[in-house]
Amino acid sequence: MLSAEVTLSRSAFAHNIALYRKLLGGKTKFTAVVKSNAYGHGLLETASIALSAGADLLAVNALEEALALRKAFPSVSILIMGSIPQLESRKHLLADEDFWVMVSRFEEMQMLSRLNPAPKIHLKLNTGMARLGQSRPEWDALAKKIKEEKIPLAGLCTHFASTEDFTEHSYSMMQLSLFQEAIEIFYSYGFLDILCHCASSASAMLFAEARMDLVRVGISLYGLWPSLETKLSLSLMKKDVGMLKPALSWKTRIQHIQNLDAGAFIGYGSTFKTTYPTRLAVVPVGYYEGLDRKLSNHGYMLIHGERAKILGRICMNMTMLEITHIPKAKLGDEVVILGSSEGETVSADDHAMWTNTINYEIVTNILDKFPRTIVD
Ligand SMILES: *Cc1c(COP(=O)(O)O)cnc(C)c1O
């Protein structure tokens, strides 16, 4: 086997989708966001589990991801959310009536509408994120132009900037009301059949009015909370949506064991010095494999349900762990980098806290060459 393995729990995905289904009711579609190798979980593996667990469509960032999904799933609707570089020279690749493309500019809409078959065009609007999409002063003129040029508009969408960051949601509410204003403008030009969508994991959980025709759920599909503030917001609103179940475990094995005397230095830069005779395990996973180097001398992995601290600096392809207190640990034993072992857990949130980032980045960083194995 390769130096590490990622396992995916089918039942955890099903649980997380069911949790949203309960919130959404019948008319809102559930979009499984599988961009960026499904947040590190494995694109095709995750897409297949999500679809069999009841996701209505898939969403990605890039055209390449959409093409890979299309090969595996010939008739599934796929929403492409990112901008598409070199669209002019590659537009033929988008001739697929089940591609739903989020578009920011009128010229792109024109280009795509002339394809045969043409993909579904979803106009992206900026309501406060200032990333992609047209801003308010343009909306009326844009609606007029789309109508005059007879561009078939299939959807209207926007994206919240800071629902995850606060427990006080006036900025999100401002974005929502701007989006509702945009919808009214497009209705007034006769676009009555458009699909409207704006909610990602956090906003779909928190704001019933934001669910609209479909929600685009990424992080919570994988059983991770968008943020602590999202949990706090729910509790302030006295809402209980239930628990999410993390779908991913990341494991490796002990590759080498060292017995060191007191006073020995460990790793590059000799940043750790033992103060007692120390038993050390080496695992074949380092920062290339997706383990953040900021975990050097910080954090732990699990061996036989015990915490094995990371000692010294994380190397490019290896990491050293303290196993003095785990005498039964031997060569080849399983080491849990993310996941559970005999009642102990290391979560992506733990890693995020230790490295001052968000759980999104932790799982997305797991190297894509590791096999993704589906369990239960
Ligand atoms: C990534 C992304 C999502 C999903 O966000 P989560 O917080 O992971 O649910 C939704 N919409 C857009 C436009 C995105 O880029």
The ligand as an SDF file (V2000), in Angstrom:
LIG
                    3D

 15 15  0  0  0  0  0  0  0  0999 V2000
  -17.4680   26.1830   -2.2070 C   0  0  0  0  0  0  0  0  0  0  0  0
  -18.7550   26.8250   -2.5070 C   0  0  0  0  0  0  0  0  0  0  0  0
  -19.9380   26.4030   -1.8640 C   0  0  0  0  0  0  0  0  0  0  0  0
  -19.9310   25.4050   -0.7310 C   0  0  0  0  0  0  0  0  0  0  0  0
  -19.5550   26.0340    0.4710 O   0  0  0  0  0  0  0  0  0  0  0  0
  -19.5560   25.2480    1.8600 P   0  0  0  0  0  0  0  0  0  0  0  0
  -19.3260   26.2890    2.8800 O   0  0  0  0  0  0  0  0  0  0  0  0
  -18.4310   24.2660    1.7830 O   0  0  0  0  0  0  0  0  0  0  0  0
  -20.8640   24.5640    1.9720 O   0  0  0  0  0  0  0  0  0  0  0  0
  -21.1260   26.9670   -2.2810 C   0  0  0  0  0  0  0  0  0  0  0  0
  -21.1670   27.9000   -3.2610 N   0  0  0  0  0  0  0  0  0  0  0  0
  -20.0500   28.3460   -3.8840 C   0  0  0  0  0  0  0  0  0  0  0  0
  -20.1560   29.3760   -4.9420 C   0  0  0  0  0  0  0  0  0  0  0  0
  -18.8100   27.8390   -3.5260 C   0  0  0  0  0  0  0  0  0  0  0  0
  -17.7030   28.2780   -4.1270 O   0  0  0  0  0  0  0  0  0  0  0  0
  1  2  1  0
  2  3  1  0
  2 14  2  0
  3  4  1  0
  3 10  2  0
  4  5  1  0
  5  6  1  0
  6  7  2  0
  6  8  1  0
  6  9  1  0
 10 11  1  0
 11 12  2  0
 12 13  1  0
 12 14  1  0
 14 15  1  0
M  END
$$$$
